[in-house]
């Protein structure tokens, strides 16, 4: 039978196992590995109470439970990636009375499947699906492995920072929400890239990224509700800028990528596009060129691409000729692409 663990997980709780998760830096990774096996589910229940929301957890793997979590705090927006053994969770009125952060957890299923019930809605989620639950209402959830541990990414959205009516947001809880097109794909990409690059960001950058994440989530949820008019102009503008950044990254290999092509794809004028970049340190064209050169710089140092001609790498990332690529590379990095490759690649074994 599954072992059920129901503990008081308020903010006064602290133990030798998780005290370092209470007072910490904005980015933290923790794991059940150092915890005795018999105590791991209890440890995970306390951690979930602090990091997600107080909940009663049960698992058939309680005698050998495994879990690890990665967290980022960014100006009120909190991102949590959790990987764990299969389990079930239940949040009751008693849990809500203990602690309610008054917001919503938007989450992406990265691996496994999740059954979720809240406010008479229920859904079965697979890898690649988004869903939402409110912290102020009871819910039940089942987390099932599918050939690997359950892996979820949570994004906490404080109620007072969302420019959408509570009653409308409550209609979305425990529904399957797509993550493969439009703003959903952009939000999923944002969450994935944070996990990879957050450690290299300064605190000020993390704060700005938190604001961008909140805008992306608000635009995404507003789109699901057909309530885009409720969004402030600033949120729509920042989300448009994020969509443009993603479009540029995905089309760097197109030699015809240009401000006019970007503006046409997003149904805006070239003037509006340049205004979006006005507060940035470089123009649209300079951004395209810099990102192309960064990709080339990385590829030239990749041993797996040793056999690819230098000019071929430049053309692959959108330069119209090898000569154009070489001139641009030397201007920015102060040496030729060939010299960079020779300096960074280890000698080839004979």
Phi and psi in degrees as a GROMACS rama.xvg file:
@    title "Ramachandran Plot"
@    xaxis  label "Phi"
@    yaxis  label "Psi"
@TYPE xy
-63.2769  140.612  UNK-2
-85.6562  126.722  UNK-3
-98.1981  136.533  UNK-4
-127.037  118.895  UNK-5
-130.361  109.827  UNK-6
-127.55  158.552  UNK-7
-78.5509  110.409  UNK-8
-110.458  69.5315  UNK-9
-99.2313  178.644  UNK-10
-75.4109  -5.14982  UNK-11
-86.0426  -11.7413  UNK-12
-67.9366  136.827  UNK-13
-156.426  136.896  UNK-14
-139.861  173.096  UNK-15
-66.1377  -14.5425  UNK-16
-85.0377  -40.5377  UNK-17
-124.457  14.1413  UNK-18
-61.0923  -26.798  UNK-19
-75.9579  -7.51505  UNK-20
-90.3612  -6.13325  UNK-21
-90.4864  -49.3917  UNK-22
-112.272  109.546  UNK-23
-157.598  178.02  UNK-24
-77.0557  169.747  UNK-25
-63.9824  -21.0852  UNK-26
-123.337  124.455  UNK-27
-143.278  141.851  UNK-28
-119.57  135.539  UNK-29
-135.842  161.087  UNK-30
-149.073  155.709  UNK-31
-78.5867  -9.06986  UNK-32
-52.9977  -42.9893  UNK-33
-75.684  -8.56784  UNK-34
-87.5074  137.315  UNK-35
-54.1576  140.815  UNK-36
-54.489  -39.519  UNK-37
-67.1406  -17.6821  UNK-38
-106.488  -1.93694  UNK-39
-65.9021  -40.7528  UNK-40
-65.669  -38.9084  UNK-41
-62.2028  -45.6386  UNK-42
-57.6169  -46.5787  UNK-43
-64.8619  -35.8345  UNK-44
-65.0255  -43.0322  UNK-45
-63.2018  -43.9163  UNK-46
-61.4937  -45.3462  UNK-47
-61.2082  -36.3205  UNK-48
-63.286  -36.4693  UNK-49
-78.1175  -44.3568  UNK-50
-90.7045  -30.8272  UNK-51
-112.933  -77.7688  UNK-52
-169.679  145.433  UNK-53
-57.3899  129.66  UNK-54
-151.48  150.454  UNK-55
-89.0463  125.683  UNK-56
-114.317  147.294  UNK-57
-139.812  148.126  UNK-58
-153.458  140.275  UNK-59
-73.8107  -8.60272  UNK-60
-106.354  26.132  UNK-61
-61.3847  -28.7295  UNK-62
-77.9456  -13.7958  UNK-63
-147.366  51.1101  UNK-64
-76.6952  140.59  UNK-65
-127.626  140.879  UNK-66
-160.385  148.637  UNK-67
-146.561  151.399  UNK-68
-139.975  146.618  UNK-69
-127.225  130.138  UNK-70
-132.14  146.712  UNK-71
-135.24  127.577  UNK-72
-105.428  125.545  UNK-73
-139.135  87.2812  UNK-74
52.0466  53.3943  UNK-75
92.0565  -20.0059  UNK-76
-100.208  123.923  UNK-77
-115.505  130.161  UNK-78
-111.234  130.653  UNK-79
-131.903  126.717  UNK-80
-106.472  125.799  UNK-81
-123.998  131.089  UNK-82
-122.914  127.568  UNK-83
-155.156  168.485  UNK-84
-66.5447  160.219  UNK-85
-59.3015  149.719  UNK-86
-166.223  172.958  UNK-87
-122.155  153.951  UNK-88
-136.35  145.573  UNK-89
-141.579  127.872  UNK-90
-110.814  122.048  UNK-91
-109.256  169.384  UNK-92
-55.4519  -32.1195  UNK-93
-65.5977  -40.5926  UNK-94
-62.0102  -41.4665  UNK-95
-63.9389  -39.0931  UNK-96
-65.8117  -34.1476  UNK-97
-64.6321  -47.0227  UNK-98
-162.164  126.004  UNK-99
-131.85  110.046  UNK-100
-73.8042  -2.65307  UNK-101
57.1989  71.8621  UNK-102
-168.139  -159.262  UNK-103
-132.124  144.099  UNK-104
-105.001  109.934  UNK-105
-90.7983  126.099  UNK-106
-133.835  150.509  UNK-107
-113.823  129.158  UNK-108
-84.088  111.255  UNK-109
-88.0775  -36.0828  UNK-110
-154.219  146.923  UNK-111
90.8595  -166.765  UNK-112
-137.728  156.16  UNK-113
-135.719  126.871  UNK-114
-99.3832  129.117  UNK-115
-133.203  134.038  UNK-116
-128.172  130.005  UNK-117
-161.851  137.459  UNK-118
48.7674  51.2347  UNK-119
64.4406  8.10263  UNK-120
-102.804  146.815  UNK-121
-147.626  147.901  UNK-122
-152.052  156.696  UNK-123
-115.017  120.408  UNK-124
-108.015  139.568  UNK-125
-113.548  172.491  UNK-126
-56.1062  130.142  UNK-127
100.419  -2.48708  UNK-128
-98.6968  145.534  UNK-129
-96.7184  155.875  UNK-130
-153.87  -179.585  UNK-131
-144.272  139.859  UNK-132
-136.48  148.236  UNK-133
-91.7075  142.101  UNK-134
-77.3533  -13.0199  UNK-135
-96.0988  5.92091  UNK-136
-129.872  146.363  UNK-137
-61.5009  153.687  UNK-138
-152.667  164.703  UNK-139
-132.216  142.195  UNK-140
-143.962  147.507  UNK-141
-127.469  127.786  UNK-142
-111.227  116.542  UNK-143
-117.27  135.069  UNK-144
-79.0192  151.604  UNK-145
-132.659  71.2556  UNK-146
77.9174  17.8548  UNK-147
176.467  170.9  UNK-148
-64.639  155.759  UNK-149
-71.2679  130.108  UNK-150
-132.605  122.15  UNK-151
-129.732  148.975  UNK-152
-118.108  120.553  UNK-153
-103.83  142.281  UNK-154
-128.603  110.601  UNK-155
-81.4628  128.769  UNK-156
-117.441  105.668  UNK-157
-59.9932  136.942  UNK-158
-57.5384  -40.4389  UNK-159
-75.0398  -6.83018  UNK-160
-101.87  -4.11168  UNK-161
-96.1611  123.158  UNK-162
-84.9808  42.0402  UNK-163
-132.647  144.936  UNK-164
-63.1488  139.584  UNK-165
-57.8786  -43.6696  UNK-166
-60.8529  -36.242  UNK-167
-72.4738  -42.1114  UNK-168
-62.5913  -36.6198  UNK-169
-63.1521  -22.8776  UNK-170
-68.6035  -21.9919  UNK-171
-88.3032  -14.5471  UNK-172
-63.0014  146.227  UNK-173
54.1688  39.9337  UNK-174
-120.555  149.411  UNK-175
-77.7481  124.994  UNK-176
-118.961  132.301  UNK-177
-72.0531  148.08  UNK-178
-128.25  17.5882  UNK-179
-111.843  -3.04246  UNK-180
-140.145  158.64  UNK-181
54.192  -136.68  UNK-182
-67.4668  -25.1623  UNK-183
-65.2088  -44.0487  UNK-184
-65.0503  -37.7156  UNK-185
-65.3406  -42.2379  UNK-186
-66.8548  -41.037  UNK-187
-62.7689  -41.0622  UNK-188
-64.4168  -38.1925  UNK-189
-60.2184  -46.7838  UNK-190
-64.8963  -40.4262  UNK-191
-66.7106  -41.7708  UNK-192
-71.1996  -29.7379  UNK-193
-61.1142  -44.127  UNK-194
-57.6216  -34.9648  UNK-195
-84.1021  -34.583  UNK-196
-116.462  -5.57675  UNK-197
-59.7743  -35.6176  UNK-198
-62.3922  -22.8298  UNK-199
-90.6775  6.06491  UNK-200
-97.756  144.34  UNK-201
-76.5212  159.826  UNK-202
-54.7365  -39.7513  UNK-203
-63.8324  -37.6022  UNK-204
-65.8004  -41.1969  UNK-205
-62.0804  -38.4568  UNK-206
-62.1434  -44.9  UNK-207
-66.3958  -38.1252  UNK-208
-65.0376  -34.6857  UNK-209
-61.7033  -41.8459  UNK-210
-63.0395  -40.3311  UNK-211
-63.749  -43.1294  UNK-212
-60.9066  -42.1201  UNK-213
-62.6094  -42.0281  UNK-214
-61.8836  -44.6913  UNK-215
-61.4166  -43.8383  UNK-216
-65.2204  -42.0063  UNK-217
-63.6957  -43.1352  UNK-218
-64.2949  -41.3969  UNK-219
-61.8351  -49.879  UNK-220
-67.074  -38.6865  UNK-221
-61.8155  -38.1114  UNK-222
-64.4445  -38.4004  UNK-223
-66.6016  -27.5935  UNK-224
-95.4992  -7.62505  UNK-225
66.4905  35.495  UNK-226
-123.589  37.471  UNK-227
-58.3528  -27.1356  UNK-228
-64.5369  -19.4766  UNK-229
-78.7189  -11.0263  UNK-230
-82.5028  139.885  UNK-231
-67.0816  150.26  UNK-232
-54.8616  -34.7121  UNK-233
-63.4553  -38.4838  UNK-234
-65.7986  -43.2104  UNK-235
-64.0465  -38.385  UNK-236
-67.9679  -44.0786  UNK-237
-66.6825  -35.2227  UNK-238
-68.6075  -39.0513  UNK-239
-60.7774  -41.9752  UNK-240
-62.852  -39.5886  UNK-241
-66.0172  -38.8782  UNK-242
-63.3289  -39.4646  UNK-243
-66.3395  -41.9078  UNK-244
-59.0994  -44.4266  UNK-245
-65.4585  -38.4832  UNK-246
-63.3053  -42.9946  UNK-247
-60.3877  -47.4184  UNK-248
-60.6979  -37.2265  UNK-249
-78.7725  -13.5104  UNK-250
-123.455  21.2322  UNK-251
-60.8405  -29.2576  UNK-252
-76.3157  -6.59761  UNK-253
-85.3198  114.001  UNK-254
-64.888  -16.394  UNK-255
-93.3798  6.11993  UNK-256
-64.1866  124.068  UNK-257
-153.586  166.48  UNK-258
-54.9181  -40.7104  UNK-259
-67.0139  -39.309  UNK-260
-66.4398  -40.5567  UNK-261
-64.0465  -45.8962  UNK-262
-62.2526  -42.9729  UNK-263
-63.3378  -41.7467  UNK-264
-62.7363  -34.6548  UNK-265
-97.6338  8.72617  UNK-266
58.3427  42.0031  UNK-267
-130.071  166.354  UNK-268
-81.2612  159.939  UNK-269
-62.0744  -34.9647  UNK-270
-62.5907  -43.7218  UNK-271
-62.7216  -39.8971  UNK-272
-59.8073  -46.3034  UNK-273
-65.606  -33.1901  UNK-274
-65.4495  -35.9191  UNK-275
-62.2128  -31.3192  UNK-276
-93.6048  2.8316  UNK-277
-61.586  -36.2105  UNK-278
-85.1524  -0.364257  UNK-279
-93.0701  161.264  UNK-280
-76.9046  -6.68954  UNK-281
-143.775  157.762  UNK-282
-75.9501  175.013  UNK-283
-60.6409  -49.13  UNK-284
-62.7198  -39.5468  UNK-285
-66.2039  -35.6627  UNK-286
-63.3485  -44.8099  UNK-287
-60.4532  -47.2608  UNK-288
-64.0113  -43.9237  UNK-289
-61.4249  -44.8972  UNK-290
-67.7916  -34.8607  UNK-291
-63.0911  -45.1085  UNK-292
-65.2394  -36.2301  UNK-293
-63.112  -40.9321  UNK-294
-65.5392  -43.1953  UNK-295
-63.4499  -42.7244  UNK-296
-57.6889  -43.606  UNK-297
-69.2481  -41.7755  UNK-298
-65.4546  -36.7685  UNK-299
-66.0677  -23.4802  UNK-300
-96.6083  6.14133  UNK-301
-94.2156  115.223  UNK-302
-57.8938  -28.2082  UNK-303
-67.773  -19.1545  UNK-304
-107.453  16.9489  UNK-305
-56.0776  -37.1467  UNK-306
-80.4206  -7.50735  UNK-307
-81.0359  132.85  UNK-308
-63.3223  148.148  UNK-309
-59.2619  -45.9711  UNK-310
-61.9219  -33.6995  UNK-311
-64.0141  -40.1727  UNK-312
-64.3171  -42.5068  UNK-313
-61.3293  -44.5121  UNK-314
-66.2367  -35.7249  UNK-315
-57.0422  -34.0535  UNK-316
-101.447  23.2816  UNK-317
100.598  -4.46591  UNK-318
-74.3641  141.05  UNK-319
-80.0389  -14.767  UNK-320
-156.874  159.562  UNK-321
-63.4829  -35.0767  UNK-322
-66.5611  -42.4537  UNK-323
-61.6609  -42.4292  UNK-324
-62.3207  -46.3142  UNK-325
-61.911  -41.9996  UNK-326
-62.5714  -46.1435  UNK-327
-64.6617  -40.2074  UNK-328
-64.4679  -46.3647  UNK-329
-63.3308  -38.6383  UNK-330
-60.9762  -40.7239  UNK-331
-83.9028  -43.2535  UNK-332
-102.102  -8.65291  UNK-333
76.9784  10.8905  UNK-334
-152.88  164.68  UNK-335
-76.9964  158.662  UNK-336
-56.0803  -38.5117  UNK-337
-63.0951  -44.6674  UNK-338
-63.4776  -40.0853  UNK-339
-61.5519  -44.4504  UNK-340
-62.4747  -43.6358  UNK-341
-65.3865  -33.4198  UNK-342
-77.3843  -27.621  UNK-343
-101.002  -30.7556  UNK-344
-82.426  136.869  UNK-345
-67.9871  153.281  UNK-346
-58.48  143.512  UNK-347
-74.9802  132.493  UNK-348
-72.0639  138.57  UNK-349
